[in-house]
Amino acid sequence: MFDIVRYIPEKADEWNRFVAQSKNGTFLFFRNYMDYHSDRFEDYSLMFYRDGQLYGLMPANRKGDVFQTHAGLTYGGLVMDSKTTAAATVELFRELNEYLLANGFRHVFYKCIPWMYHQLAAEEDLYAIARTCDFRLQERDLGTVIIQSNTIRWERIRRRALKRAQEAGIFVERSNDMAGFWQVLCDNLKRTYNSKPVHTLEEMELLHSRFPENIVLYVAKKDDEILAGMVLYVSKQVVRAQYSSASVLGKELGAIDIIYDRVICHDYAHLPYFEFGTSAYADSNAINETLIFQKEGFGGRGICFDRYEWDL
């Protein structure tokens, strides 16, 4: 039997300690990351206790009668530690469904944490929902990943772009000038997709100040002008390109390519995985072939980000 407790701010330290020693958690699950957008989501995160000990966490929010894990995060699901067992996780999900139904929920959207973020095998939750929930695949996004222990040579178009950047004298540096890069990013998204970043500049500056070693900005410059930039999310074994963008001139000179060379081949080559993020259009599941072609040109290949749903 589990005691299921809704998270409250007074439990932040206990929550964060569990995330820190979990087998599949990342800094996105720390409360001072999750809570930056608490004004946009009704937090309904849960803590699972067994025999008086914290056994697992579930970052989540409520939207009407829908339980989501978590709509404001790239990935989510049950955060577990090395003591988690399959049988107990099956029981946890049985009791979770009963708890949610008793608290007015009628539907669940469940994001899982992709395997590359697992420091130990951690798919007990996927087995459990197959056993206890009449689930269905709700959405599948395609991400692109480099496995650093088995890399693929860059495509010729990417190698030529890198050479152009080097010959043009573009240099790459780690930077705190988030505002300078954000202007390049917003201009490019507006020009190319008529869209804007998910985060505001103020939100990203706040998160960067809270996680300076996990949220890292690189910029490519020529004559002190920012031609391109990249915001990285750095976890224990994955580096994710959360945002990358270049100006018109930066694209012509290969400024993005020289940043990728720096972070993939040099500064973060010691971490097992480099992730480029997903490549679907914002308003559909259709793949952006131009975008994923660029990522594949750096040697990235596909990994699925799955979301499941079931009725209670």
Residue, then its C-alpha position, 0 to 999 in steps of 0.5 A: m500500500f502507498d500513501i499518496v500525498r499532493y506536493i506542497p511547498e513545505k516539502a520542497d527540500e524532500w522533493n529535491r533530495f529525491v530527484a538528486q538521487s533518483k535514477n531517472g530524474t534531471f534538473l527539470f524536476f527540481r522545484n526551483y525549475m518547475d515552479y517558474h511557470s506555476d502561474r500557468f499551470e495548476d500544480y498537482s505533483l504527487m509524492f508516493y510513500r511506502d512504509g513511511q519512506l518516499y518511494g517516488l515522485m510524479p511531476a504533474n498538473r491539473k487541467g479540469d478533470v485531466f491529470q498531466t505529467h507535466a504539461g509544462l515540461t519536455y518529459g515527465g512521468l514517475v521519478m524513481d530510485s534504485k530501490t524501485t521494483a516492477a511489482a511495486t510500480v504496478e501496485l503504485f499505478r493501480e492505487l494512483n488511478e484510484y486516487l485520481l478518480a476519487n479526486g475528480f479526475r477522469h483522464v490521464f496524459y502521461k509523458c515518459i522520461p526517454w531512456m537516454y536520461h536513465q542512469l539505471a534502467a527505468e521503464e517500470d512505469l511503462y510496464a505498469i501502465a500496460r498492466t493497469c491502464d487501458f492506455r493508448l499512444q496519444e502522441r509520438d514526437l521524433g527527436t534526434v540524438i547522437i550517441q557519443s560512443n558510436t558517432i557518424r561522420w558529418e555530412r559534406i554540407r555540414r563539413r563545408a559550412l564549418k569550414r566557411a565559418q572557420e575561414a570567416g574568422i567566426f569564434v565561439e564562446r560561452s556567454n551570459d548575454m542571453a538578451g543578445f542571443w534572444q534577439v537573434l532567436c526571436d528574429n529568426l523564428k518570426r522570419t522563418y516560422n512566424s512564431k516565438p520561443v516557448h520561454t520569454l527572455e525573462e524566464m530564461e534569464l531567471l532559469h539560467s541564474r538558478f541553474p548556471e551549470n545546467i543551462v548554458l549559452y554559447v554564441a558565435k561572433k564576428d566583429d563582436e556581432i552575435l551571428a548565432g547562439m545555442v542554449l544547452y540544457v546539461s543533465k548528468q548524461v545528456v546535453r540537449a540543444q534547447y534553443s539554437s538559431a542564427s541570423v541571415l548572415g550567420k546562416e550564410l557563414g555556417a555560424i551554427d555549425i561551428i557552435y555544434d562543432r565546439v559543443i559536440c566534438h569538444d566541450y561535451a564530448h565526454l557525456p554519452y548523448f547529445e540531443f537536438g530536440t524534436s522536429a515537428y511543426a509547432d501546430s501539428n505532428a508533421i515532421n519538419e524535413t528541413l530541420i531534421f535534415q540539418k540535425e541528421g547532417f551532424g550525425g543525429r538519428g531518431i528517438c521517440f518522445d511518447r505520450y500516453e493517455w487513458d480514461l479513469 
